[in-house]
Amino acid sequence: MSQNWQQPQQPGGYPQQQGGYPQQPAAPQPGYGYPQAQPQQPQPGAPQPQFAGGGFPPPAPQVGRQGNPLAAVGAAIVAALIGAVAYAFLLSSLADTDSNPPEVTKFAYAGVALGALVGFVVFKLGGRNVALWVVGAVLALAAVFLGELYGYAMIMNEAASNYVDKIGGAAANAANIPSANEIFFEHFGDLFDGWKEDADAITWIFMILSPVAAAGTAFRLSNR
């Protein structure tokens, strides 16, 4: 009597696929009971990744050139004092001390040049520091103010000397004419009152140009 013929099972317990071929075991998946894949560590002596354009990382971008604030302020004070003396000599040389009262000629570019000098010194030593620009503007304004007053002291001294020379005689020999330094340091209040009475709108405008030039010069140099 015939019996149904069955194909013997393959050892290992894997079920058969259609077509009579045994199934292949599936690859183990990471999970329970299997170790996780670990990232490979760089081996000693292995080539390291390089940056595009060379073997060194690119330098960090610079925000702005940093300077020395104390050195900048000190140099700006010296520049302001020198500029004030130069401003005073220029103001005195342009004045007509033979007339009574003396005629004073204003020169706008002197204040602009003084402010530009202070602004250049502040930026050169202080870098891109807005607070130092403000300090430079204040120093430029103070320099023009002191230059105006010391220039007036020089004009008053020269005018008095010219007047005494015109008189001549014993009165001229006995006259005690104060120097520009004595007028500036010992009679500063009277000097300031005389300057304030003679100052007009043009005087104040010329004074404002100096701090504007100082801050503007530092700003333009920082944007180059």
Secondary structure, 3 states (H helix, E strand, C coil): CCCCCCCCCCCCCCCECCCCCECCCCCCCCCCCCCCCCCCCCCCCCCCCCECCECCCCCCCCCCCECCHHHHHHHHHHHHHHHHHHHHHHHHHHCECCCCCCECCCCHHHHHHHHHHHHHHHHHHHECCHHHHHHHHHHHHHHHHHHHHHHHHHHHHHHHHHHHHHHCHHHHHHCCCCCHHHHHHHCHHHHHHHHHHHCCHHHHHHHHHHHHHHHHHHHHHHCC
